[in-house]
Amino acid sequence: MAAVDYLERIPNNVNLKENRRLLRALEEWQPQFLEWWSEMGPVGYQAKEVYLRTAISVDAKGWAQFGYLRMPEYRWGIFLAEPEPGRVINFGDHKGLPAWQEVPGEHRGTLRRLIVTQGDTEPASVEQQRHLGRTCPSLYDLRNLFQVNVEEGRHLWAMVYLLDAYFGRDGREESEALLQRRSGDRDKPRILGAFNEKTPDWLSYYMFTYFTDRDGKYQLAALAESGFDPLSRTCRFMLTEEAHHMFVGETGIGRIVQRTCQHMREHKTDDVRKFGGIDLPTLQKYLNFHYSVSLDLFGSEISTNAANFYTMGLKGRFEETKKDDDHRLKEATYVVTTLDGDRVVTREESALTTLNERLRDDYITDCARGVARWNETIKRHGIDFELRLPHRGFHRAIGSFAEVRVSPEGRILSEAEWDVKKHEWLPTEDDKAFVQNLMQPVVERGKFANWIAAPARGINGQPIDFEYVRLA
C-alpha cells in the first residue's frame, strides 16, 4: 500500500499514476464533479476560508491535518484502509476462501448495484444541506456543516473510484449518473426516499446527522465486511470520517436540549417558544419523523435481496466476525417484529432473509444510547420529561408496517384515529414555521443562537470563539 500522494492532481494511496486508463477516467470525471459542487454544494460560502480537516493518511492515529481552505480547493481524494494480509471471506457460501481482489464475474451486477446505491447517498446529503449556511447558529456549527459536506463529497469519490476501477464502461456511466440525479428532483430523484426529503433548518440537520448518518454507519460497516476487498477497505476508511458526522448530530441535539432546559428553568415554564427556545415536545416530534424515515433505509423485514448479498459474500452483518455462529445461516433463525392481522407480534424467521431486521436492531440499540444521554441532561435540570424512540412500526413507508398506522407506543390505529393524533406525533406546518423563524444567522465569533447552547469544547483543541470560518 502506497502512502497518500498529495503531489498528484487526485490525492490517493492506490497508485493511480501506475494505472493511466483509470487516472484518465477519473481526471475526466473531476471537472464534472467540480461543476456539480459549484451548482449543488453549499450556497454563499464557496469563496470563504474554512478551518477544515483533510485526510493525509489512513492511519487512524494520525490521518488528518487541519487548516484553512476554500471548499472548492479541498483535496478530495481516494483512500483505502491498509490491506489485511491473508484476508479471507468471513461469511456466506464463499466463507474461508481468499477475499476477492477483482470483481467476481457471477456477482458483477449485484455488486455494482450495492456500490451505486451507497454512492448515491453521498452527494444527496450535500444537496439536501446546501442552503443551511445562510441560517447558521454559529461559526462553530457552520464549520462543522462544511466539514460534513466536503467529506460526503470525498465519500462520493470513494464509490466512483470503485466503479471506474472495476466496472469498465458500465462503471463510468454509473459515475456520471451519480452527478445527474438530484435530491428531491421529480424526474431524476435520488435512489433512497430519505435522501429526497428536505433539510430546511438546523434542527432537521442535527436529526439527519444523528439518525440518517447513523444508518450510513451500519450500511458501511456491513459493506466493510464484504468479500470484495477493495470495497471493504474503502468502507473501513469512510467509517473513520463518518464518526464526526454522527458526533455533529448527537452533540447538536444535545446542545439544543441543554439550551431548552436552561430556558425552562430560567423562565419557570414549559412553553419556551416565546423566549426563543425549542420546546421538548417539538424536539420529540422531529425525533419521531427522522428516526422513522431512517428506519425505512434498512429495507423490508423479510428480504431475499439481503439474503442473496450475504450468501454471495458481498455484504455481511454489523461486526460479522464477532458473531458466534457458523456465518452461513442456512439453518439459523432470527426473531422479528411484524404484523399478524391487526396485532404486532414477534416470530422466528430465517436468519438469512431477516438480515435487514438484524441490522435495524443493531441500529435501534445504538440510537437509544444517544437518546439516553439527552435524557440525562433533562434529568440533571430536574425536568419531568423523557425523549423516546417511537415504536419501529411508527410512520413507516417500507416493510410490513407500511400499510398500517401505528402509534409511537406500538398500537395499531384506524385511519381516523391516526388523523386525529398524528399532529401530536409529527411536526405540523406550524411547528416547521416556528422552527424556521428561529433560523437567524449568528456569525459573530464565540456567539450562538438563543435556541442552542455552546459546545463543551472547540475543534482540534481550538477555543470556542475561534475564527472557524473567515468571513472577511
Contacts in CASP RR format, 6 or more apart in sequence:
PFRMAT RR
TARGET T0000
AUTHOR 0000-0000-0000
METHOD contacts of the structure
MODEL  1
MAAVDYLERIPNNVNLKENRRLLRALEEWQPQFLEWWSEMGPVGYQAKEV
YLRTAISVDAKGWAQFGYLRMPEYRWGIFLAEPEPGRVINFGDHKGLPAW
QEVPGEHRGTLRRLIVTQGDTEPASVEQQRHLGRTCPSLYDLRNLFQVNV
EEGRHLWAMVYLLDAYFGRDGREESEALLQRRSGDRDKPRILGAFNEKTP
DWLSYYMFTYFTDRDGKYQLAALAESGFDPLSRTCRFMLTEEAHHMFVGE
TGIGRIVQRTCQHMREHKTDDVRKFGGIDLPTLQKYLNFHYSVSLDLFGS
EISTNAANFYTMGLKGRFEETKKDDDHRLKEATYVVTTLDGDRVVTREES
ALTTLNERLRDDYITDCARGVARWNETIKRHGIDFELRLPHRGFHRAIGS
FAEVRVSPEGRILSEAEWDVKKHEWLPTEDDKAFVQNLMQPVVERGKFAN
WIAAPARGINGQPIDFEYVRLA
1 13 0 8 1.000
1 58 0 8 1.000
1 80 0 8 1.000
1 82 0 8 1.000
1 83 0 8 1.000
2 13 0 8 1.000
2 14 0 8 1.000
2 15 0 8 1.000
3 13 0 8 1.000
3 57 0 8 1.000
4 11 0 8 1.000
4 12 0 8 1.000
4 13 0 8 1.000
4 55 0 8 1.000
4 56 0 8 1.000
4 57 0 8 1.000
4 58 0 8 1.000
4 79 0 8 1.000
5 11 0 8 1.000
5 12 0 8 1.000
5 13 0 8 1.000
5 16 0 8 1.000
5 17 0 8 1.000
6 56 0 8 1.000
6 75 0 8 1.000
8 16 0 8 1.000
8 17 0 8 1.000
9 27 0 8 1.000
9 30 0 8 1.000
10 16 0 8 1.000
10 23 0 8 1.000
10 26 0 8 1.000
10 27 0 8 1.000
10 30 0 8 1.000
10 76 0 8 1.000
10 77 0 8 1.000
10 78 0 8 1.000
11 75 0 8 1.000
11 76 0 8 1.000
11 77 0 8 1.000
11 78 0 8 1.000
11 79 0 8 1.000
12 77 0 8 1.000
12 78 0 8 1.000
12 79 0 8 1.000
13 58 0 8 1.000
13 78 0 8 1.000
13 79 0 8 1.000
13 80 0 8 1.000
14 78 0 8 1.000
14 80 0 8 1.000
14 161 0 8 1.000
14 165 0 8 1.000
16 22 0 8 1.000
16 23 0 8 1.000
16 26 0 8 1.000
16 78 0 8 1.000
17 23 0 8 1.000
19 165 0 8 1.000
22 164 0 8 1.000
22 165 0 8 1.000
25 164 0 8 1.000
25 172 0 8 1.000
26 78 0 8 1.000
26 160 0 8 1.000
26 161 0 8 1.000
26 164 0 8 1.000
29 160 0 8 1.000
29 164 0 8 1.000
29 172 0 8 1.000
29 175 0 8 1.000
29 176 0 8 1.000
32 176 0 8 1.000
32 179 0 8 1.000
33 76 0 8 1.000
33 156 0 8 1.000
33 157 0 8 1.000
33 160 0 8 1.000
33 179 0 8 1.000
34 72 0 8 1.000
36 123 0 8 1.000
36 179 0 8 1.000
37 71 0 8 1.000
37 72 0 8 1.000
37 126 0 8 1.000
37 153 0 8 1.000
38 46 0 8 1.000
38 72 0 8 1.000
40 123 0 8 1.000
40 126 0 8 1.000
40 127 0 8 1.000
40 130 0 8 1.000
40 182 0 8 1.000
41 126 0 8 1.000
41 127 0 8 1.000
41 130 0 8 1.000
41 149 0 8 1.000
42 71 0 8 1.000
42 126 0 8 1.000
42 129 0 8 1.000
42 130 0 8 1.000
42 132 0 8 1.000
42 133 0 8 1.000
42 145 0 8 1.000
42 146 0 8 1.000
42 149 0 8 1.000
43 130 0 8 1.000
43 131 0 8 1.000
43 133 0 8 1.000
43 134 0 8 1.000
44 133 0 8 1.000
44 134 0 8 1.000
45 71 0 8 1.000
45 133 0 8 1.000
45 142 0 8 1.000
45 146 0 8 1.000
45 469 0 8 1.000
46 70 0 8 1.000
46 71 0 8 1.000
46 72 0 8 1.000
47 70 0 8 1.000
48 70 0 8 1.000
48 469 0 8 1.000
48 470 0 8 1.000
48 471 0 8 1.000
49 68 0 8 1.000
49 69 0 8 1.000
49 70 0 8 1.000
49 469 0 8 1.000
49 470 0 8 1.000
50 68 0 8 1.000
50 69 0 8 1.000
50 70 0 8 1.000
50 71 0 8 1.000
50 143 0 8 1.000
50 146 0 8 1.000
50 147 0 8 1.000
50 468 0 8 1.000
50 469 0 8 1.000
50 470 0 8 1.000
51 66 0 8 1.000
51 67 0 8 1.000
51 68 0 8 1.000
51 143 0 8 1.000
51 459 0 8 1.000
51 460 0 8 1.000
51 462 0 8 1.000
51 466 0 8 1.000
51 467 0 8 1.000
51 468 0 8 1.000
51 469 0 8 1.000
52 66 0 8 1.000
52 67 0 8 1.000
52 68 0 8 1.000
52 69 0 8 1.000
52 71 0 8 1.000
52 74 0 8 1.000
52 143 0 8 1.000
52 146 0 8 1.000
52 147 0 8 1.000
52 150 0 8 1.000
53 64 0 8 1.000
53 65 0 8 1.000
53 66 0 8 1.000
53 67 0 8 1.000
53 147 0 8 1.000
53 460 0 8 1.000
54 64 0 8 1.000
54 65 0 8 1.000
54 66 0 8 1.000
54 67 0 8 1.000
54 69 0 8 1.000
54 74 0 8 1.000
54 75 0 8 1.000
55 63 0 8 1.000
55 64 0 8 1.000
55 77 0 8 1.000
55 79 0 8 1.000
55 154 0 8 1.000
55 237 0 8 1.000
55 241 0 8 1.000
56 62 0 8 1.000
56 63 0 8 1.000
56 64 0 8 1.000
56 65 0 8 1.000
57 63 0 8 1.000
57 64 0 8 1.000
58 79 0 8 1.000
58 80 0 8 1.000
58 81 0 8 1.000
58 82 0 8 1.000
58 237 0 8 1.000
60 240 0 8 1.000
63 240 0 8 1.000
66 459 0 8 1.000
66 460 0 8 1.000
68 470 0 8 1.000
71 146 0 8 1.000
71 149 0 8 1.000
71 150 0 8 1.000
74 150 0 8 1.000
76 150 0 8 1.000
76 153 0 8 1.000
76 154 0 8 1.000
76 157 0 8 1.000
77 154 0 8 1.000
77 157 0 8 1.000
78 157 0 8 1.000
78 158 0 8 1.000
78 161 0 8 1.000
79 154 0 8 1.000
79 158 0 8 1.000
79 237 0 8 1.000
80 230 0 8 1.000
80 233 0 8 1.000
80 234 0 8 1.000
80 236 0 8 1.000
80 237 0 8 1.000
81 233 0 8 1.000
81 234 0 8 1.000
81 236 0 8 1.000
81 237 0 8 1.000
82 233 0 8 1.000
83 229 0 8 1.000
83 233 0 8 1.000
86 98 0 8 1.000
86 99 0 8 1.000
87 98 0 8 1.000
87 99 0 8 1.000
87 229 0 8 1.000
87 232 0 8 1.000
88 95 0 8 1.000
88 96 0 8 1.000
88 97 0 8 1.000
88 98 0 8 1.000
88 99 0 8 1.000
89 95 0 8 1.000
89 96 0 8 1.000
89 97 0 8 1.000
89 98 0 8 1.000
89 99 0 8 1.000
89 100 0 8 1.000
89 227 0 8 1.000
89 313 0 8 1.000
90 96 0 8 1.000
90 225 0 8 1.000
90 227 0 8 1.000
90 320 0 8 1.000
90 321 0 8 1.000
90 327 0 8 1.000
91 225 0 8 1.000
91 310 0 8 1.000
91 313 0 8 1.000
91 316 0 8 1.000
91 317 0 8 1.000
91 320 0 8 1.000
91 327 0 8 1.000
91 328 0 8 1.000
92 310 0 8 1.000
92 311 0 8 1.000
92 312 0 8 1.000
92 313 0 8 1.000
92 327 0 8 1.000
92 328 0 8 1.000
92 329 0 8 1.000
93 311 0 8 1.000
93 312 0 8 1.000
93 313 0 8 1.000
93 328 0 8 1.000
94 227 0 8 1.000
94 312 0 8 1.000
94 313 0 8 1.000
95 327 0 8 1.000
95 328 0 8 1.000
99 227 0 8 1.000
99 228 0 8 1.000
99 229 0 8 1.000
99 232 0 8 1.000
100 227 0 8 1.000
100 228 0 8 1.000
100 229 0 8 1.000
101 229 0 8 1.000
101 230 0 8 1.000
102 166 0 8 1.000
103 111 0 8 1.000
103 166 0 8 1.000
103 167 0 8 1.000
103 228 0 8 1.000
104 111 0 8 1.000
104 228 0 8 1.000
107 312 0 8 1.000
107 313 0 8 1.000
107 314 0 8 1.000
108 167 0 8 1.000
110 308 0 8 1.000
110 309 0 8 1.000
110 312 0 8 1.000
110 314 0 8 1.000
111 228 0 8 1.000
111 231 0 8 1.000
111 314 0 8 1.000
112 163 0 8 1.000
112 167 0 8 1.000
112 170 0 8 1.000
112 171 0 8 1.000
112 174 0 8 1.000
114 223 0 8 1.000
114 231 0 8 1.000
114 309 0 8 1.000
114 314 0 8 1.000
114 315 0 8 1.000
115 159 0 8 1.000
115 162 0 8 1.000
115 163 0 8 1.000
115 174 0 8 1.000
115 231 0 8 1.000
116 159 0 8 1.000
116 163 0 8 1.000
116 174 0 8 1.000
116 177 0 8 1.000
116 178 0 8 1.000
116 191 0 8 1.000
117 191 0 8 1.000
117 192 0 8 1.000
118 159 0 8 1.000
118 219 0 8 1.000
118 220 0 8 1.000
118 223 0 8 1.000
119 155 0 8 1.000
119 156 0 8 1.000
119 159 0 8 1.000
119 160 0 8 1.000
119 178 0 8 1.000
120 178 0 8 1.000
120 181 0 8 1.000
120 190 0 8 1.000
120 191 0 8 1.000
120 192 0 8 1.000
120 195 0 8 1.000
121 190 0 8 1.000
121 191 0 8 1.000
121 192 0 8 1.000
121 195 0 8 1.000
121 216 0 8 1.000
122 152 0 8 1.000
122 153 0 8 1.000
122 155 0 8 1.000
122 156 0 8 1.000
122 159 0 8 1.000
123 152 0 8 1.000
123 153 0 8 1.000
123 156 0 8 1.000
123 178 0 8 1.000
123 179 0 8 1.000
123 181 0 8 1.000
124 181 0 8 1.000
124 183 0 8 1.000
124 190 0 8 1.000
124 192 0 8 1.000
124 195 0 8 1.000
124 196 0 8 1.000
125 148 0 8 1.000
125 152 0 8 1.000
125 183 0 8 1.000
125 195 0 8 1.000
125 208 0 8 1.000
125 212 0 8 1.000
125 213 0 8 1.000
126 149 0 8 1.000
126 152 0 8 1.000
126 153 0 8 1.000
127 182 0 8 1.000
127 183 0 8 1.000
127 190 0 8 1.000
128 183 0 8 1.000
128 195 0 8 1.000
128 197 0 8 1.000
128 198 0 8 1.000
128 199 0 8 1.000
128 208 0 8 1.000
129 145 0 8 1.000
129 148 0 8 1.000
129 149 0 8 1.000
129 199 0 8 1.000
129 205 0 8 1.000
129 208 0 8 1.000
131 200 0 8 1.000
132 145 0 8 1.000
132 199 0 8 1.000
132 201 0 8 1.000
132 202 0 8 1.000
132 205 0 8 1.000
133 142 0 8 1.000
133 145 0 8 1.000
133 441 0 8 1.000
134 441 0 8 1.000
135 201 0 8 1.000
135 202 0 8 1.000
135 439 0 8 1.000
135 440 0 8 1.000
135 441 0 8 1.000
136 142 0 8 1.000
136 145 0 8 1.000
136 202 0 8 1.000
136 441 0 8 1.000
136 442 0 8 1.000
136 443 0 8 1.000
137 202 0 8 1.000
137 441 0 8 1.000
137 442 0 8 1.000
137 448 0 8 1.000
137 449 0 8 1.000
137 451 0 8 1.000
137 452 0 8 1.000
138 442 0 8 1.000
138 443 0 8 1.000
138 446 0 8 1.000
138 447 0 8 1.000
138 448 0 8 1.000
138 449 0 8 1.000
138 452 0 8 1.000
138 454 0 8 1.000
139 443 0 8 1.000
139 444 0 8 1.000
139 445 0 8 1.000
139 446 0 8 1.000
139 466 0 8 1.000
139 467 0 8 1.000
139 468 0 8 1.000
139 469 0 8 1.000
139 471 0 8 1.000
140 446 0 8 1.000
140 448 0 8 1.000
140 454 0 8 1.000
140 455 0 8 1.000
140 458 0 8 1.000
140 459 0 8 1.000
140 464 0 8 1.000
140 466 0 8 1.000
140 468 0 8 1.000
141 202 0 8 1.000
141 252 0 8 1.000
141 452 0 8 1.000
142 443 0 8 1.000
142 468 0 8 1.000
142 469 0 8 1.000
143 459 0 8 1.000
143 468 0 8 1.000
143 469 0 8 1.000
144 248 0 8 1.000
144 459 0 8 1.000
145 205 0 8 1.000
145 248 0 8 1.000
146 469 0 8 1.000
147 244 0 8 1.000
147 248 0 8 1.000
148 209 0 8 1.000
148 244 0 8 1.000
148 245 0 8 1.000
148 248 0 8 1.000
151 241 0 8 1.000
151 244 0 8 1.000
151 245 0 8 1.000
152 245 0 8 1.000
154 241 0 8 1.000
155 238 0 8 1.000
155 241 0 8 1.000
156 178 0 8 1.000
158 234 0 8 1.000
158 237 0 8 1.000
158 238 0 8 1.000
159 178 0 8 1.000
159 234 0 8 1.000
160 175 0 8 1.000
160 178 0 8 1.000
161 234 0 8 1.000
162 230 0 8 1.000
162 231 0 8 1.000
162 234 0 8 1.000
163 171 0 8 1.000
163 172 0 8 1.000
163 174 0 8 1.000
163 175 0 8 1.000
164 171 0 8 1.000
164 172 0 8 1.000
164 175 0 8 1.000
165 230 0 8 1.000
166 230 0 8 1.000
167 174 0 8 1.000
180 188 0 8 1.000
181 188 0 8 1.000
181 189 0 8 1.000
181 190 0 8 1.000
181 191 0 8 1.000
182 188 0 8 1.000
182 189 0 8 1.000
182 190 0 8 1.000
183 189 0 8 1.000
183 190 0 8 1.000
183 195 0 8 1.000
183 196 0 8 1.000
184 190 0 8 1.000
184 196 0 8 1.000
184 197 0 8 1.000
184 198 0 8 1.000
185 196 0 8 1.000
189 196 0 8 1.000
190 196 0 8 1.000
192 297 0 8 1.000
193 293 0 8 1.000
193 296 0 8 1.000
194 212 0 8 1.000
194 215 0 8 1.000
194 293 0 8 1.000
194 294 0 8 1.000
194 296 0 8 1.000
194 297 0 8 1.000
197 293 0 8 1.000
198 204 0 8 1.000
199 205 0 8 1.000
199 208 0 8 1.000
200 432 0 8 1.000
200 436 0 8 1.000
201 432 0 8 1.000
201 435 0 8 1.000
201 436 0 8 1.000
201 438 0 8 1.000
201 439 0 8 1.000
202 439 0 8 1.000
202 452 0 8 1.000
203 256 0 8 1.000
203 278 0 8 1.000
203 283 0 8 1.000
203 286 0 8 1.000
203 435 0 8 1.000
204 286 0 8 1.000
204 290 0 8 1.000
204 435 0 8 1.000
205 249 0 8 1.000
206 248 0 8 1.000
206 249 0 8 1.000
206 252 0 8 1.000
206 253 0 8 1.000
206 256 0 8 1.000
207 249 0 8 1.000
207 253 0 8 1.000
207 286 0 8 1.000
207 287 0 8 1.000
207 289 0 8 1.000
207 290 0 8 1.000
207 291 0 8 1.000
208 249 0 8 1.000
208 290 0 8 1.000
209 245 0 8 1.000
209 246 0 8 1.000
209 248 0 8 1.000
209 249 0 8 1.000
210 246 0 8 1.000
210 249 0 8 1.000
210 250 0 8 1.000
210 252 0 8 1.000
210 253 0 8 1.000
210 290 0 8 1.000
210 367 0 8 1.000
210 370 0 8 1.000
211 287 0 8 1.000
211 290 0 8 1.000
211 291 0 8 1.000
211 293 0 8 1.000
211 294 0 8 1.000
211 367 0 8 1.000
212 290 0 8 1.000
212 293 0 8 1.000
212 294 0 8 1.000
212 297 0 8 1.000
213 242 0 8 1.000
213 245 0 8 1.000
213 246 0 8 1.000
213 249 0 8 1.000
214 246 0 8 1.000
214 294 0 8 1.000
214 363 0 8 1.000
214 366 0 8 1.000
214 367 0 8 1.000
215 294 0 8 1.000
215 297 0 8 1.000
215 298 0 8 1.000
215 363 0 8 1.000
216 242 0 8 1.000
216 297 0 8 1.000
217 239 0 8 1.000
217 242 0 8 1.000
217 243 0 8 1.000
217 246 0 8 1.000
217 366 0 8 1.000
218 298 0 8 1.000
218 318 0 8 1.000
218 359 0 8 1.000
218 362 0 8 1.000
218 363 0 8 1.000
218 366 0 8 1.000
219 297 0 8 1.000
219 359 0 8 1.000
220 235 0 8 1.000
220 238 0 8 1.000
220 239 0 8 1.000
220 242 0 8 1.000
221 235 0 8 1.000
221 239 0 8 1.000
221 318 0 8 1.000
221 319 0 8 1.000
222 315 0 8 1.000
222 316 0 8 1.000
222 317 0 8 1.000
222 318 0 8 1.000
222 320 0 8 1.000
222 359 0 8 1.000
223 231 0 8 1.000
223 232 0 8 1.000
223 235 0 8 1.000
223 315 0 8 1.000
223 316 0 8 1.000
224 232 0 8 1.000
224 235 0 8 1.000
224 236 0 8 1.000
224 239 0 8 1.000
225 232 0 8 1.000
225 315 0 8 1.000
225 316 0 8 1.000
225 317 0 8 1.000
225 320 0 8 1.000
225 321 0 8 1.000
226 232 0 8 1.000
226 235 0 8 1.000
226 313 0 8 1.000
226 314 0 8 1.000
226 315 0 8 1.000
226 316 0 8 1.000
227 313 0 8 1.000
227 314 0 8 1.000
228 314 0 8 1.000
250 370 0 8 1.000
250 373 0 8 1.000
251 455 0 8 1.000
251 456 0 8 1.000
252 452 0 8 1.000
253 283 0 8 1.000
253 374 0 8 1.000
254 373 0 8 1.000
254 374 0 8 1.000
254 377 0 8 1.000
254 453 0 8 1.000
255 452 0 8 1.000
255 453 0 8 1.000
255 454 0 8 1.000
255 455 0 8 1.000
256 278 0 8 1.000
256 283 0 8 1.000
256 451 0 8 1.000
256 452 0 8 1.000
256 453 0 8 1.000
257 280 0 8 1.000
257 283 0 8 1.000
257 374 0 8 1.000
257 377 0 8 1.000
257 378 0 8 1.000
257 387 0 8 1.000
258 377 0 8 1.000
258 453 0 8 1.000
259 277 0 8 1.000
259 450 0 8 1.000
259 451 0 8 1.000
259 452 0 8 1.000
259 453 0 8 1.000
260 272 0 8 1.000
260 277 0 8 1.000
260 278 0 8 1.000
260 279 0 8 1.000
260 280 0 8 1.000
260 283 0 8 1.000
260 451 0 8 1.000
261 377 0 8 1.000
261 378 0 8 1.000
261 380 0 8 1.000
261 381 0 8 1.000
261 383 0 8 1.000
262 381 0 8 1.000
262 453 0 8 1.000
263 272 0 8 1.000
263 275 0 8 1.000
263 276 0 8 1.000
263 277 0 8 1.000
264 270 0 8 1.000
264 272 0 8 1.000
264 381 0 8 1.000
264 383 0 8 1.000
265 381 0 8 1.000
265 383 0 8 1.000
266 275 0 8 1.000
267 275 0 8 1.000
270 279 0 8 1.000
270 280 0 8 1.000
271 279 0 8 1.000
272 278 0 8 1.000
272 279 0 8 1.000
273 279 0 8 1.000
273 434 0 8 1.000
275 450 0 8 1.000
276 438 0 8 1.000
276 450 0 8 1.000
276 451 0 8 1.000
277 438 0 8 1.000
277 450 0 8 1.000
277 451 0 8 1.000
278 435 0 8 1.000
278 438 0 8 1.000
278 451 0 8 1.000
280 378 0 8 1.000
280 383 0 8 1.000
280 385 0 8 1.000
280 387 0 8 1.000
282 427 0 8 1.000
282 431 0 8 1.000
282 434 0 8 1.000
282 435 0 8 1.000
283 387 0 8 1.000
284 387 0 8 1.000
284 388 0 8 1.000
285 424 0 8 1.000
285 425 0 8 1.000
285 426 0 8 1.000
285 427 0 8 1.000
285 428 0 8 1.000
285 431 0 8 1.000
286 427 0 8 1.000
286 435 0 8 1.000
287 371 0 8 1.000
287 387 0 8 1.000
287 389 0 8 1.000
287 390 0 8 1.000
288 390 0 8 1.000
288 394 0 8 1.000
288 395 0 8 1.000
288 408 0 8 1.000
288 425 0 8 1.000
288 426 0 8 1.000
289 395 0 8 1.000
289 426 0 8 1.000
289 427 0 8 1.000
291 367 0 8 1.000
291 389 0 8 1.000
291 390 0 8 1.000
292 390 0 8 1.000
292 393 0 8 1.000
292 394 0 8 1.000
292 395 0 8 1.000
292 396 0 8 1.000
293 395 0 8 1.000
293 397 0 8 1.000
294 363 0 8 1.000
295 360 0 8 1.000
295 363 0 8 1.000
295 364 0 8 1.000
295 392 0 8 1.000
295 393 0 8 1.000
295 396 0 8 1.000
296 396 0 8 1.000
296 397 0 8 1.000
296 398 0 8 1.000
296 399 0 8 1.000
298 356 0 8 1.000
298 357 0 8 1.000
298 359 0 8 1.000
298 360 0 8 1.000
298 363 0 8 1.000
299 356 0 8 1.000
299 360 0 8 1.000
299 398 0 8 1.000
299 399 0 8 1.000
300 356 0 8 1.000
300 398 0 8 1.000
300 399 0 8 1.000
300 400 0 8 1.000
301 336 0 8 1.000
301 337 0 8 1.000
301 338 0 8 1.000
301 349 0 8 1.000
301 354 0 8 1.000
301 356 0 8 1.000
301 357 0 8 1.000
301 399 0 8 1.000
301 400 0 8 1.000
302 336 0 8 1.000
302 349 0 8 1.000
302 353 0 8 1.000
302 354 0 8 1.000
302 357 0 8 1.000
302 400 0 8 1.000
303 353 0 8 1.000
303 354 0 8 1.000
303 355 0 8 1.000
303 356 0 8 1.000
304 353 0 8 1.000
306 315 0 8 1.000
306 352 0 8 1.000
306 353 0 8 1.000
306 354 0 8 1.000
306 355 0 8 1.000
306 356 0 8 1.000
307 350 0 8 1.000
307 352 0 8 1.000
307 353 0 8 1.000
307 355 0 8 1.000
309 315 0 8 1.000
309 316 0 8 1.000
309 355 0 8 1.000
310 316 0 8 1.000
310 317 0 8 1.000
310 329 0 8 1.000
310 352 0 8 1.000
310 355 0 8 1.000
311 352 0 8 1.000
316 355 0 8 1.000
317 323 0 8 1.000
317 355 0 8 1.000
317 358 0 8 1.000
317 359 0 8 1.000
318 359 0 8 1.000
318 362 0 8 1.000
320 327 0 8 1.000
325 332 0 8 1.000
326 332 0 8 1.000
329 350 0 8 1.000
329 351 0 8 1.000
329 352 0 8 1.000
330 352 0 8 1.000
332 350 0 8 1.000
332 351 0 8 1.000
332 352 0 8 1.000
333 348 0 8 1.000
333 349 0 8 1.000
333 350 0 8 1.000
333 351 0 8 1.000
334 348 0 8 1.000
334 349 0 8 1.000
334 350 0 8 1.000
334 351 0 8 1.000
334 354 0 8 1.000
334 357 0 8 1.000
334 358 0 8 1.000
335 346 0 8 1.000
335 347 0 8 1.000
335 348 0 8 1.000
335 349 0 8 1.000
336 346 0 8 1.000
336 347 0 8 1.000
336 348 0 8 1.000
336 349 0 8 1.000
336 354 0 8 1.000
336 357 0 8 1.000
337 344 0 8 1.000
337 345 0 8 1.000
337 346 0 8 1.000
337 357 0 8 1.000
337 392 0 8 1.000
337 393 0 8 1.000
338 344 0 8 1.000
338 345 0 8 1.000
338 346 0 8 1.000
338 347 0 8 1.000
338 400 0 8 1.000
339 345 0 8 1.000
339 400 0 8 1.000
339 401 0 8 1.000
339 404 0 8 1.000
339 412 0 8 1.000
340 347 0 8 1.000
342 404 0 8 1.000
342 412 0 8 1.000
343 412 0 8 1.000
344 391 0 8 1.000
344 393 0 8 1.000
344 406 0 8 1.000
344 410 0 8 1.000
344 412 0 8 1.000
351 358 0 8 1.000
360 392 0 8 1.000
364 389 0 8 1.000
364 392 0 8 1.000
367 389 0 8 1.000
368 389 0 8 1.000
371 387 0 8 1.000
371 388 0 8 1.000
371 389 0 8 1.000
374 387 0 8 1.000
375 386 0 8 1.000
375 387 0 8 1.000
378 385 0 8 1.000
378 386 0 8 1.000
378 387 0 8 1.000
388 408 0 8 1.000
390 408 0 8 1.000
390 409 0 8 1.000
390 410 0 8 1.000
390 425 0 8 1.000
391 406 0 8 1.000
391 407 0 8 1.000
391 408 0 8 1.000
391 409 0 8 1.000
391 410 0 8 1.000
392 401 0 8 1.000
393 401 0 8 1.000
393 406 0 8 1.000
393 410 0 8 1.000
394 401 0 8 1.000
394 406 0 8 1.000
394 407 0 8 1.000
394 408 0 8 1.000
394 410 0 8 1.000
394 425 0 8 1.000
395 406 0 8 1.000
395 425 0 8 1.000
395 426 0 8 1.000
396 402 0 8 1.000
396 406 0 8 1.000
404 412 0 8 1.000
404 413 0 8 1.000
405 412 0 8 1.000
405 413 0 8 1.000
405 414 0 8 1.000
405 415 0 8 1.000
405 417 0 8 1.000
405 418 0 8 1.000
406 412 0 8 1.000
406 413 0 8 1.000
407 413 0 8 1.000
407 421 0 8 1.000
407 425 0 8 1.000
408 425 0 8 1.000
413 421 0 8 1.000
427 435 0 8 1.000
438 449 0 8 1.000
438 450 0 8 1.000
438 451 0 8 1.000
440 449 0 8 1.000
442 448 0 8 1.000
442 449 0 8 1.000
443 469 0 8 1.000
443 471 0 8 1.000
445 465 0 8 1.000
445 466 0 8 1.000
445 467 0 8 1.000
446 454 0 8 1.000
446 464 0 8 1.000
446 465 0 8 1.000
448 454 0 8 1.000
454 464 0 8 1.000
455 464 0 8 1.000
457 464 0 8 1.000
458 464 0 8 1.000
458 466 0 8 1.000
459 466 0 8 1.000
459 468 0 8 1.000
462 468 0 8 1.000
END
